[in-house]
């Protein structure tokens, strides 16, 4: 694992680039998912700014709790954080008619498109040349679908989407260890009301 990170650092180190080329807007669904990606990007020489736009998260107090946990983590490790909080109506409009779709299906893809298009638009507004998302750190998400949504959003807004599959090379386990070290709150469902698991199922680490 150490050799892997040394190789990656040699190939992708951005520290010699101008600051404007190192800045990257990172869509974050929660603090747990941001843990490993934030440190990994920083190691590569990027300057990550966390962007919280998740109107899918239900109920509202859950969305607030996830944001506050992310805010605490960003303050501790000196990452800038942008909160783009909007009513959940936009999510329900986006997935209307897809309520009964299974996880990893069309509903999830529409949700990816909604959140990543907004991230790309915000990146453009704020002068970021590139953006990415922490969604790929979860083994419960299909990275290929995330990347398709990200690239589509990037093309529409004139910015670049960076395809980081953060779950690879033990990324998911590392982000869990970071969460444990920081005593983070960890949810047991993705976010929307349609993804809430039945009580009898065992809890897993964040999605």
PyMOL CGO cylinders between C-alpha atoms (Angstrom):
from pymol import cmd
from pymol.cgo import CYLINDER

trace = [
    CYLINDER, 0.00, 0.00, 0.00, 2.83, 2.39, 0.83, 0.3, 1, 1, 1, 1, 1, 1,
    CYLINDER, 2.83, 2.39, 0.83, 4.46, 1.72, -2.54, 0.3, 1, 1, 1, 1, 1, 1,
    CYLINDER, 4.46, 1.72, -2.54, 1.14, 2.38, -4.26, 0.3, 1, 1, 1, 1, 1, 1,
    CYLINDER, 1.14, 2.38, -4.26, 0.83, 5.84, -2.70, 0.3, 1, 1, 1, 1, 1, 1,
    CYLINDER, 0.83, 5.84, -2.70, 4.45, 6.66, -3.49, 0.3, 1, 1, 1, 1, 1, 1,
    CYLINDER, 4.45, 6.66, -3.49, 3.84, 5.76, -7.14, 0.3, 1, 1, 1, 1, 1, 1,
    CYLINDER, 3.84, 5.76, -7.14, 0.64, 7.81, -7.29, 0.3, 1, 1, 1, 1, 1, 1,
    CYLINDER, 0.64, 7.81, -7.29, 2.34, 10.79, -5.69, 0.3, 1, 1, 1, 1, 1, 1,
    CYLINDER, 2.34, 10.79, -5.69, 5.16, 10.63, -8.25, 0.3, 1, 1, 1, 1, 1, 1,
    CYLINDER, 5.16, 10.63, -8.25, 2.76, 10.43, -11.19, 0.3, 1, 1, 1, 1, 1, 1,
    CYLINDER, 2.76, 10.43, -11.19, 0.16, 12.96, -10.10, 0.3, 1, 1, 1, 1, 1, 1,
    CYLINDER, 0.16, 12.96, -10.10, 1.79, 15.41, -7.72, 0.3, 1, 1, 1, 1, 1, 1,
    CYLINDER, 1.79, 15.41, -7.72, 0.33, 18.88, -8.45, 0.3, 1, 1, 1, 1, 1, 1,
    CYLINDER, 0.33, 18.88, -8.45, 2.36, 20.96, -6.03, 0.3, 1, 1, 1, 1, 1, 1,
    CYLINDER, 2.36, 20.96, -6.03, 4.39, 22.61, -8.80, 0.3, 1, 1, 1, 1, 1, 1,
    CYLINDER, 4.39, 22.61, -8.80, 1.26, 23.92, -10.51, 0.3, 1, 1, 1, 1, 1, 1,
    CYLINDER, 1.26, 23.92, -10.51, -0.27, 27.34, -9.97, 0.3, 1, 1, 1, 1, 1, 1,
    CYLINDER, -0.27, 27.34, -9.97, -2.77, 27.56, -7.13, 0.3, 1, 1, 1, 1, 1, 1,
    CYLINDER, -2.77, 27.56, -7.13, -5.68, 28.06, -9.53, 0.3, 1, 1, 1, 1, 1, 1,
    CYLINDER, -5.68, 28.06, -9.53, -4.81, 24.75, -11.19, 0.3, 1, 1, 1, 1, 1, 1,
    CYLINDER, -4.81, 24.75, -11.19, -4.61, 22.93, -7.87, 0.3, 1, 1, 1, 1, 1, 1,
    CYLINDER, -4.61, 22.93, -7.87, -7.98, 24.06, -6.53, 0.3, 1, 1, 1, 1, 1, 1,
    CYLINDER, -7.98, 24.06, -6.53, -10.75, 21.50, -6.86, 0.3, 1, 1, 1, 1, 1, 1,
    CYLINDER, -10.75, 21.50, -6.86, -14.38, 21.62, -5.80, 0.3, 1, 1, 1, 1, 1, 1,
    CYLINDER, -14.38, 21.62, -5.80, -15.38, 18.35, -4.15, 0.3, 1, 1, 1, 1, 1, 1,
    CYLINDER, -15.38, 18.35, -4.15, -19.03, 17.40, -3.89, 0.3, 1, 1, 1, 1, 1, 1,
    CYLINDER, -19.03, 17.40, -3.89, -19.49, 15.77, -0.47, 0.3, 1, 1, 1, 1, 1, 1,
    CYLINDER, -19.49, 15.77, -0.47, -22.41, 13.73, 0.76, 0.3, 1, 1, 1, 1, 1, 1,
    CYLINDER, -22.41, 13.73, 0.76, -21.14, 13.53, 4.34, 0.3, 1, 1, 1, 1, 1, 1,
    CYLINDER, -21.14, 13.53, 4.34, -18.07, 13.86, 6.55, 0.3, 1, 1, 1, 1, 1, 1,
    CYLINDER, -18.07, 13.86, 6.55, -17.27, 10.15, 6.54, 0.3, 1, 1, 1, 1, 1, 1,
    CYLINDER, -17.27, 10.15, 6.54, -17.11, 10.01, 2.74, 0.3, 1, 1, 1, 1, 1, 1,
    CYLINDER, -17.11, 10.01, 2.74, -14.94, 13.15, 2.62, 0.3, 1, 1, 1, 1, 1, 1,
    CYLINDER, -14.94, 13.15, 2.62, -12.34, 11.77, 5.03, 0.3, 1, 1, 1, 1, 1, 1,
    CYLINDER, -12.34, 11.77, 5.03, -10.17, 9.71, 2.70, 0.3, 1, 1, 1, 1, 1, 1,
    CYLINDER, -10.17, 9.71, 2.70, -10.77, 11.70, -0.52, 0.3, 1, 1, 1, 1, 1, 1,
    CYLINDER, -10.77, 11.70, -0.52, -9.85, 14.97, 1.18, 0.3, 1, 1, 1, 1, 1, 1,
    CYLINDER, -9.85, 14.97, 1.18, -6.55, 13.63, 2.52, 0.3, 1, 1, 1, 1, 1, 1,
    CYLINDER, -6.55, 13.63, 2.52, -5.77, 11.76, -0.70, 0.3, 1, 1, 1, 1, 1, 1,
    CYLINDER, -5.77, 11.76, -0.70, -6.34, 14.85, -2.87, 0.3, 1, 1, 1, 1, 1, 1,
    CYLINDER, -6.34, 14.85, -2.87, -4.28, 16.95, -0.48, 0.3, 1, 1, 1, 1, 1, 1,
    CYLINDER, -4.28, 16.95, -0.48, -1.47, 14.40, -0.69, 0.3, 1, 1, 1, 1, 1, 1,
    CYLINDER, -1.47, 14.40, -0.69, -1.52, 14.73, -4.47, 0.3, 1, 1, 1, 1, 1, 1,
    CYLINDER, -1.52, 14.73, -4.47, -1.11, 18.50, -4.18, 0.3, 1, 1, 1, 1, 1, 1,
    CYLINDER, -1.11, 18.50, -4.18, -4.69, 19.56, -4.83, 0.3, 1, 1, 1, 1, 1, 1,
    CYLINDER, -4.69, 19.56, -4.83, -6.44, 22.17, -2.69, 0.3, 1, 1, 1, 1, 1, 1,
    CYLINDER, -6.44, 22.17, -2.69, -9.88, 20.66, -2.01, 0.3, 1, 1, 1, 1, 1, 1,
    CYLINDER, -9.88, 20.66, -2.01, -12.94, 22.75, -1.19, 0.3, 1, 1, 1, 1, 1, 1,
    CYLINDER, -12.94, 22.75, -1.19, -15.87, 20.75, 0.16, 0.3, 1, 1, 1, 1, 1, 1,
    CYLINDER, -15.87, 20.75, 0.16, -19.25, 21.43, -1.43, 0.3, 1, 1, 1, 1, 1, 1,
    CYLINDER, -19.25, 21.43, -1.43, -22.40, 20.23, 0.33, 0.3, 1, 1, 1, 1, 1, 1,
    CYLINDER, -22.40, 20.23, 0.33, -25.41, 20.02, -1.97, 0.3, 1, 1, 1, 1, 1, 1,
    CYLINDER, -25.41, 20.02, -1.97, -27.64, 17.10, -1.05, 0.3, 1, 1, 1, 1, 1, 1,
    CYLINDER, -27.64, 17.10, -1.05, -31.37, 17.86, -1.28, 0.3, 1, 1, 1, 1, 1, 1,
    CYLINDER, -31.37, 17.86, -1.28, -31.95, 14.11, -1.44, 0.3, 1, 1, 1, 1, 1, 1,
    CYLINDER, -31.95, 14.11, -1.44, -31.10, 13.58, 2.23, 0.3, 1, 1, 1, 1, 1, 1,
    CYLINDER, -31.10, 13.58, 2.23, -34.18, 12.81, 4.32, 0.3, 1, 1, 1, 1, 1, 1,
    CYLINDER, -34.18, 12.81, 4.32, -35.35, 13.90, 6.81, 0.3, 1, 1, 1, 1, 1, 1,
    CYLINDER, -35.35, 13.90, 6.81, -34.19, 17.50, 7.17, 0.3, 1, 1, 1, 1, 1, 1,
    CYLINDER, -34.19, 17.50, 7.17, -32.64, 16.96, 10.60, 0.3, 1, 1, 1, 1, 1, 1,
    CYLINDER, -32.64, 16.96, 10.60, -30.53, 14.18, 9.09, 0.3, 1, 1, 1, 1, 1, 1,
    CYLINDER, -30.53, 14.18, 9.09, -29.26, 16.54, 6.38, 0.3, 1, 1, 1, 1, 1, 1,
    CYLINDER, -29.26, 16.54, 6.38, -28.44, 19.13, 9.02, 0.3, 1, 1, 1, 1, 1, 1,
    CYLINDER, -28.44, 19.13, 9.02, -26.61, 16.57, 11.14, 0.3, 1, 1, 1, 1, 1, 1,
    CYLINDER, -26.61, 16.57, 11.14, -24.51, 15.38, 8.21, 0.3, 1, 1, 1, 1, 1, 1,
    CYLINDER, -24.51, 15.38, 8.21, -23.62, 18.94, 7.29, 0.3, 1, 1, 1, 1, 1, 1,
    CYLINDER, -23.62, 18.94, 7.29, -22.64, 19.83, 10.86, 0.3, 1, 1, 1, 1, 1, 1,
    CYLINDER, -22.64, 19.83, 10.86, -20.40, 16.74, 11.03, 0.3, 1, 1, 1, 1, 1, 1,
    CYLINDER, -20.40, 16.74, 11.03, -18.76, 17.74, 7.76, 0.3, 1, 1, 1, 1, 1, 1,
    CYLINDER, -18.76, 17.74, 7.76, -18.34, 21.29, 9.02, 0.3, 1, 1, 1, 1, 1, 1,
    CYLINDER, -18.34, 21.29, 9.02, -16.59, 20.02, 12.15, 0.3, 1, 1, 1, 1, 1, 1,
    CYLINDER, -16.59, 20.02, 12.15, -14.20, 17.87, 10.10, 0.3, 1, 1, 1, 1, 1, 1,
    CYLINDER, -14.20, 17.87, 10.10, -13.39, 20.72, 7.69, 0.3, 1, 1, 1, 1, 1, 1,
    CYLINDER, -13.39, 20.72, 7.69, -12.63, 23.09, 10.55, 0.3, 1, 1, 1, 1, 1, 1,
    CYLINDER, -12.63, 23.09, 10.55, -10.35, 20.55, 12.18, 0.3, 1, 1, 1, 1, 1, 1,
    CYLINDER, -10.35, 20.55, 12.18, -8.32, 19.90, 9.01, 0.3, 1, 1, 1, 1, 1, 1,
    CYLINDER, -8.32, 19.90, 9.01, -8.57, 23.39, 7.51, 0.3, 1, 1, 1, 1, 1, 1,
    CYLINDER, -8.57, 23.39, 7.51, -10.67, 22.66, 4.43, 0.3, 1, 1, 1, 1, 1, 1,
    CYLINDER, -10.67, 22.66, 4.43, -12.93, 25.33, 3.01, 0.3, 1, 1, 1, 1, 1, 1,
    CYLINDER, -12.93, 25.33, 3.01, -16.60, 24.34, 3.02, 0.3, 1, 1, 1, 1, 1, 1,
    CYLINDER, -16.60, 24.34, 3.02, -19.51, 25.65, 0.97, 0.3, 1, 1, 1, 1, 1, 1,
    CYLINDER, -19.51, 25.65, 0.97, -23.07, 24.84, 2.03, 0.3, 1, 1, 1, 1, 1, 1,
    CYLINDER, -23.07, 24.84, 2.03, -25.64, 25.01, -0.76, 0.3, 1, 1, 1, 1, 1, 1,
    CYLINDER, -25.64, 25.01, -0.76, -28.72, 24.07, 1.20, 0.3, 1, 1, 1, 1, 1, 1,
    CYLINDER, -28.72, 24.07, 1.20, -31.99, 24.02, -0.72, 0.3, 1, 1, 1, 1, 1, 1,
    CYLINDER, -31.99, 24.02, -0.72, -35.43, 22.50, -0.07, 0.3, 1, 1, 1, 1, 1, 1,
    CYLINDER, -35.43, 22.50, -0.07, -35.83, 18.83, -0.93, 0.3, 1, 1, 1, 1, 1, 1,
    CYLINDER, -35.83, 18.83, -0.93, -38.50, 19.65, -3.54, 0.3, 1, 1, 1, 1, 1, 1,
    CYLINDER, -38.50, 19.65, -3.54, -35.90, 19.74, -6.29, 0.3, 1, 1, 1, 1, 1, 1,
    CYLINDER, -35.90, 19.74, -6.29, -34.93, 16.14, -5.53, 0.3, 1, 1, 1, 1, 1, 1,
    CYLINDER, -34.93, 16.14, -5.53, -38.51, 14.86, -5.54, 0.3, 1, 1, 1, 1, 1, 1,
    CYLINDER, -38.51, 14.86, -5.54, -39.18, 16.62, -8.83, 0.3, 1, 1, 1, 1, 1, 1,
    CYLINDER, -39.18, 16.62, -8.83, -36.08, 15.00, -10.31, 0.3, 1, 1, 1, 1, 1, 1,
    CYLINDER, -36.08, 15.00, -10.31, -36.99, 11.44, -9.32, 0.3, 1, 1, 1, 1, 1, 1,
    CYLINDER, -36.99, 11.44, -9.32, -40.76, 11.69, -9.77, 0.3, 1, 1, 1, 1, 1, 1,
    CYLINDER, -40.76, 11.69, -9.77, -42.07, 8.37, -11.08, 0.3, 1, 1, 1, 1, 1, 1,
    CYLINDER, -42.07, 8.37, -11.08, -38.91, 6.53, -10.02, 0.3, 1, 1, 1, 1, 1, 1,
    CYLINDER, -38.91, 6.53, -10.02, -39.76, 6.11, -6.36, 0.3, 1, 1, 1, 1, 1, 1,
    CYLINDER, -39.76, 6.11, -6.36, -39.96, 2.31, -6.59, 0.3, 1, 1, 1, 1, 1, 1,
    CYLINDER, -39.96, 2.31, -6.59, -36.73, 1.85, -8.52, 0.3, 1, 1, 1, 1, 1, 1,
    CYLINDER, -36.73, 1.85, -8.52, -34.11, -0.27, -6.72, 0.3, 1, 1, 1, 1, 1, 1,
    CYLINDER, -34.11, -0.27, -6.72, -30.90, 1.14, -5.29, 0.3, 1, 1, 1, 1, 1, 1,
    CYLINDER, -30.90, 1.14, -5.29, -28.17, 1.54, -7.94, 0.3, 1, 1, 1, 1, 1, 1,
    CYLINDER, -28.17, 1.54, -7.94, -30.93, 2.00, -10.53, 0.3, 1, 1, 1, 1, 1, 1,
    CYLINDER, -30.93, 2.00, -10.53, -32.31, 4.87, -12.59, 0.3, 1, 1, 1, 1, 1, 1,
    CYLINDER, -32.31, 4.87, -12.59, -33.41, 6.89, -9.56, 0.3, 1, 1, 1, 1, 1, 1,
    CYLINDER, -33.41, 6.89, -9.56, -29.87, 6.95, -8.20, 0.3, 1, 1, 1, 1, 1, 1,
    CYLINDER, -29.87, 6.95, -8.20, -28.48, 7.98, -11.58, 0.3, 1, 1, 1, 1, 1, 1,
    CYLINDER, -28.48, 7.98, -11.58, -30.92, 10.90, -11.73, 0.3, 1, 1, 1, 1, 1, 1,
    CYLINDER, -30.92, 10.90, -11.73, -29.84, 11.90, -8.24, 0.3, 1, 1, 1, 1, 1, 1,
    CYLINDER, -29.84, 11.90, -8.24, -26.18, 11.82, -9.32, 0.3, 1, 1, 1, 1, 1, 1,
    CYLINDER, -26.18, 11.82, -9.32, -27.01, 14.04, -12.29, 0.3, 1, 1, 1, 1, 1, 1,
    CYLINDER, -27.01, 14.04, -12.29, -28.87, 16.53, -10.12, 0.3, 1, 1, 1, 1, 1, 1,
    CYLINDER, -28.87, 16.53, -10.12, -26.10, 16.91, -7.57, 0.3, 1, 1, 1, 1, 1, 1,
    CYLINDER, -26.10, 16.91, -7.57, -23.16, 16.85, -9.96, 0.3, 1, 1, 1, 1, 1, 1,
    CYLINDER, -23.16, 16.85, -9.96, -24.73, 19.30, -12.41, 0.3, 1, 1, 1, 1, 1, 1,
    CYLINDER, -24.73, 19.30, -12.41, -25.18, 21.73, -9.53, 0.3, 1, 1, 1, 1, 1, 1,
    CYLINDER, -25.18, 21.73, -9.53, -21.56, 21.11, -8.45, 0.3, 1, 1, 1, 1, 1, 1,
    CYLINDER, -21.56, 21.11, -8.45, -20.27, 21.77, -11.96, 0.3, 1, 1, 1, 1, 1, 1,
    CYLINDER, -20.27, 21.77, -11.96, -22.31, 24.94, -12.17, 0.3, 1, 1, 1, 1, 1, 1,
    CYLINDER, -22.31, 24.94, -12.17, -20.98, 26.12, -8.80, 0.3, 1, 1, 1, 1, 1, 1,
    CYLINDER, -20.98, 26.12, -8.80, -17.42, 25.30, -9.86, 0.3, 1, 1, 1, 1, 1, 1,
    CYLINDER, -17.42, 25.30, -9.86, -17.86, 27.47, -12.93, 0.3, 1, 1, 1, 1, 1, 1,
    CYLINDER, -17.86, 27.47, -12.93, -19.36, 30.31, -10.90, 0.3, 1, 1, 1, 1, 1, 1,
    CYLINDER, -19.36, 30.31, -10.90, -16.51, 30.28, -8.38, 0.3, 1, 1, 1, 1, 1, 1,
    CYLINDER, -16.51, 30.28, -8.38, -13.69, 29.95, -10.89, 0.3, 1, 1, 1, 1, 1, 1,
    CYLINDER, -13.69, 29.95, -10.89, -12.74, 26.32, -10.24, 0.3, 1, 1, 1, 1, 1, 1,
    CYLINDER, -12.74, 26.32, -10.24, -11.40, 24.58, -13.31, 0.3, 1, 1, 1, 1, 1, 1,
    CYLINDER, -11.40, 24.58, -13.31, -12.25, 21.13, -12.02, 0.3, 1, 1, 1, 1, 1, 1,
    CYLINDER, -12.25, 21.13, -12.02, -14.47, 19.21, -9.67, 0.3, 1, 1, 1, 1, 1, 1,
    CYLINDER, -14.47, 19.21, -9.67, -15.05, 15.69, -8.38, 0.3, 1, 1, 1, 1, 1, 1,
    CYLINDER, -15.05, 15.69, -8.38, -17.24, 13.85, -5.88, 0.3, 1, 1, 1, 1, 1, 1,
    CYLINDER, -17.24, 13.85, -5.88, -16.83, 11.64, -2.84, 0.3, 1, 1, 1, 1, 1, 1,
    CYLINDER, -16.83, 11.64, -2.84, -19.73, 9.42, -3.99, 0.3, 1, 1, 1, 1, 1, 1,
    CYLINDER, -19.73, 9.42, -3.99, -17.30, 6.94, -5.55, 0.3, 1, 1, 1, 1, 1, 1,
    CYLINDER, -17.30, 6.94, -5.55, -15.80, 6.02, -2.17, 0.3, 1, 1, 1, 1, 1, 1,
    CYLINDER, -15.80, 6.02, -2.17, -18.83, 3.87, -1.42, 0.3, 1, 1, 1, 1, 1, 1,
    CYLINDER, -18.83, 3.87, -1.42, -18.95, 0.21, -2.49, 0.3, 1, 1, 1, 1, 1, 1,
    CYLINDER, -18.95, 0.21, -2.49, -22.73, 0.67, -2.70, 0.3, 1, 1, 1, 1, 1, 1,
    CYLINDER, -22.73, 0.67, -2.70, -22.40, 3.08, -5.63, 0.3, 1, 1, 1, 1, 1, 1,
    CYLINDER, -22.40, 3.08, -5.63, -21.63, 2.30, -9.28, 0.3, 1, 1, 1, 1, 1, 1,
    CYLINDER, -21.63, 2.30, -9.28, -18.64, 4.50, -10.14, 0.3, 1, 1, 1, 1, 1, 1,
    CYLINDER, -18.64, 4.50, -10.14, -19.25, 4.19, -13.88, 0.3, 1, 1, 1, 1, 1, 1,
    CYLINDER, -19.25, 4.19, -13.88, -22.66, 5.85, -13.47, 0.3, 1, 1, 1, 1, 1, 1,
    CYLINDER, -22.66, 5.85, -13.47, -21.21, 8.55, -11.25, 0.3, 1, 1, 1, 1, 1, 1,
    CYLINDER, -21.21, 8.55, -11.25, -18.51, 9.32, -13.81, 0.3, 1, 1, 1, 1, 1, 1,
    CYLINDER, -18.51, 9.32, -13.81, -21.04, 9.50, -16.64, 0.3, 1, 1, 1, 1, 1, 1,
    CYLINDER, -21.04, 9.50, -16.64, -23.09, 12.03, -14.68, 0.3, 1, 1, 1, 1, 1, 1,
    CYLINDER, -23.09, 12.03, -14.68, -19.98, 14.00, -13.73, 0.3, 1, 1, 1, 1, 1, 1,
    CYLINDER, -19.98, 14.00, -13.73, -18.65, 14.22, -17.27, 0.3, 1, 1, 1, 1, 1, 1,
    CYLINDER, -18.65, 14.22, -17.27, -22.06, 15.20, -18.62, 0.3, 1, 1, 1, 1, 1, 1,
    CYLINDER, -22.06, 15.20, -18.62, -22.31, 17.99, -16.04, 0.3, 1, 1, 1, 1, 1, 1,
    CYLINDER, -22.31, 17.99, -16.04, -18.75, 19.12, -16.75, 0.3, 1, 1, 1, 1, 1, 1,
    CYLINDER, -18.75, 19.12, -16.75, -19.38, 19.38, -20.49, 0.3, 1, 1, 1, 1, 1, 1,
    CYLINDER, -19.38, 19.38, -20.49, -22.56, 21.38, -19.96, 0.3, 1, 1, 1, 1, 1, 1,
    CYLINDER, -22.56, 21.38, -19.96, -20.80, 23.90, -17.71, 0.3, 1, 1, 1, 1, 1, 1,
    CYLINDER, -20.80, 23.90, -17.71, -17.37, 24.22, -19.30, 0.3, 1, 1, 1, 1, 1, 1,
    CYLINDER, -17.37, 24.22, -19.30, -15.32, 22.71, -16.48, 0.3, 1, 1, 1, 1, 1, 1,
    CYLINDER, -15.32, 22.71, -16.48, -13.47, 19.42, -16.01, 0.3, 1, 1, 1, 1, 1, 1,
    CYLINDER, -13.47, 19.42, -16.01, -14.64, 16.42, -14.02, 0.3, 1, 1, 1, 1, 1, 1,
    CYLINDER, -14.64, 16.42, -14.02, -11.88, 14.31, -12.47, 0.3, 1, 1, 1, 1, 1, 1,
    CYLINDER, -11.88, 14.31, -12.47, -12.71, 10.60, -12.30, 0.3, 1, 1, 1, 1, 1, 1,
    CYLINDER, -12.71, 10.60, -12.30, -11.41, 9.52, -8.91, 0.3, 1, 1, 1, 1, 1, 1,
    CYLINDER, -11.41, 9.52, -8.91, -12.66, 6.07, -7.93, 0.3, 1, 1, 1, 1, 1, 1,
    CYLINDER, -12.66, 6.07, -7.93, -11.97, 6.61, -4.24, 0.3, 1, 1, 1, 1, 1, 1,
    CYLINDER, -11.97, 6.61, -4.24, -13.14, 3.14, -3.17, 0.3, 1, 1, 1, 1, 1, 1,
    CYLINDER, -13.14, 3.14, -3.17, -10.20, 1.51, -4.94, 0.3, 1, 1, 1, 1, 1, 1,
    CYLINDER, -10.20, 1.51, -4.94, -6.93, 0.54, -3.24, 0.3, 1, 1, 1, 1, 1, 1,
    CYLINDER, -6.93, 0.54, -3.24, -8.62, 0.15, 0.13, 0.3, 1, 1, 1, 1, 1, 1,
    CYLINDER, -8.62, 0.15, 0.13, -10.05, 3.67, 0.03, 0.3, 1, 1, 1, 1, 1, 1,
    CYLINDER, -10.05, 3.67, 0.03, -13.34, 2.73, 1.64, 0.3, 1, 1, 1, 1, 1, 1,
    CYLINDER, -13.34, 2.73, 1.64, -11.62, 1.05, 4.59, 0.3, 1, 1, 1, 1, 1, 1,
    CYLINDER, -11.62, 1.05, 4.59, -9.27, 4.00, 5.02, 0.3, 1, 1, 1, 1, 1, 1,
    CYLINDER, -9.27, 4.00, 5.02, -12.16, 6.45, 5.11, 0.3, 1, 1, 1, 1, 1, 1,
    CYLINDER, -12.16, 6.45, 5.11, -13.80, 4.29, 7.79, 0.3, 1, 1, 1, 1, 1, 1,
    CYLINDER, -13.80, 4.29, 7.79, -10.64, 4.44, 9.88, 0.3, 1, 1, 1, 1, 1, 1,
    CYLINDER, -10.64, 4.44, 9.88, -10.50, 8.22, 9.52, 0.3, 1, 1, 1, 1, 1, 1,
    CYLINDER, -10.50, 8.22, 9.52, -14.13, 8.38, 10.62, 0.3, 1, 1, 1, 1, 1, 1,
    CYLINDER, -14.13, 8.38, 10.62, -13.42, 6.22, 13.66, 0.3, 1, 1, 1, 1, 1, 1,
    CYLINDER, -13.42, 6.22, 13.66, -10.36, 8.27, 14.59, 0.3, 1, 1, 1, 1, 1, 1,
    CYLINDER, -10.36, 8.27, 14.59, -12.43, 11.46, 14.45, 0.3, 1, 1, 1, 1, 1, 1,
    CYLINDER, -12.43, 11.46, 14.45, -15.41, 9.86, 16.20, 0.3, 1, 1, 1, 1, 1, 1,
    CYLINDER, -15.41, 9.86, 16.20, -17.71, 10.80, 13.32, 0.3, 1, 1, 1, 1, 1, 1,
    CYLINDER, -17.71, 10.80, 13.32, -21.42, 10.19, 13.16, 0.3, 1, 1, 1, 1, 1, 1,
    CYLINDER, -21.42, 10.19, 13.16, -22.07, 7.44, 10.59, 0.3, 1, 1, 1, 1, 1, 1,
    CYLINDER, -22.07, 7.44, 10.59, -25.45, 6.95, 8.99, 0.3, 1, 1, 1, 1, 1, 1,
    CYLINDER, -25.45, 6.95, 8.99, -26.75, 3.55, 7.91, 0.3, 1, 1, 1, 1, 1, 1,
    CYLINDER, -26.75, 3.55, 7.91, -28.51, 4.59, 4.70, 0.3, 1, 1, 1, 1, 1, 1,
    CYLINDER, -28.51, 4.59, 4.70, -27.55, 6.58, 1.64, 0.3, 1, 1, 1, 1, 1, 1,
    CYLINDER, -27.55, 6.58, 1.64, -29.73, 9.61, 2.14, 0.3, 1, 1, 1, 1, 1, 1,
    CYLINDER, -29.73, 9.61, 2.14, -33.13, 9.69, 0.44, 0.3, 1, 1, 1, 1, 1, 1,
    CYLINDER, -33.13, 9.69, 0.44, -36.23, 8.23, 2.07, 0.3, 1, 1, 1, 1, 1, 1,
    CYLINDER, -36.23, 8.23, 2.07, -36.33, 5.49, -0.55, 0.3, 1, 1, 1, 1, 1, 1,
    CYLINDER, -36.33, 5.49, -0.55, -32.93, 4.19, 0.54, 0.3, 1, 1, 1, 1, 1, 1,
    CYLINDER, -32.93, 4.19, 0.54, -33.73, 3.85, 4.23, 0.3, 1, 1, 1, 1, 1, 1,
    CYLINDER, -33.73, 3.85, 4.23, -33.20, 0.25, 5.21, 0.3, 1, 1, 1, 1, 1, 1,
    CYLINDER, -33.20, 0.25, 5.21, -35.57, -1.92, 7.18, 0.3, 1, 1, 1, 1, 1, 1,
    CYLINDER, -35.57, -1.92, 7.18, -34.88, -1.84, 10.94, 0.3, 1, 1, 1, 1, 1, 1,
    CYLINDER, -34.88, -1.84, 10.94, -34.19, -5.58, 11.11, 0.3, 1, 1, 1, 1, 1, 1,
    CYLINDER, -34.19, -5.58, 11.11, -31.20, -5.30, 8.78, 0.3, 1, 1, 1, 1, 1, 1,
    CYLINDER, -31.20, -5.30, 8.78, -27.80, -4.81, 10.46, 0.3, 1, 1, 1, 1, 1, 1,
    CYLINDER, -27.80, -4.81, 10.46, -26.23, -1.38, 10.25, 0.3, 1, 1, 1, 1, 1, 1,
    CYLINDER, -26.23, -1.38, 10.25, -23.25, -0.87, 7.95, 0.3, 1, 1, 1, 1, 1, 1,
    CYLINDER, -23.25, -0.87, 7.95, -20.77, 1.91, 7.70, 0.3, 1, 1, 1, 1, 1, 1,
    CYLINDER, -20.77, 1.91, 7.70, -21.77, 4.93, 5.67, 0.3, 1, 1, 1, 1, 1, 1,
    CYLINDER, -21.77, 4.93, 5.67, -22.84, 4.65, 2.07, 0.3, 1, 1, 1, 1, 1, 1,
]
cmd.load_cgo(trace, "trace")
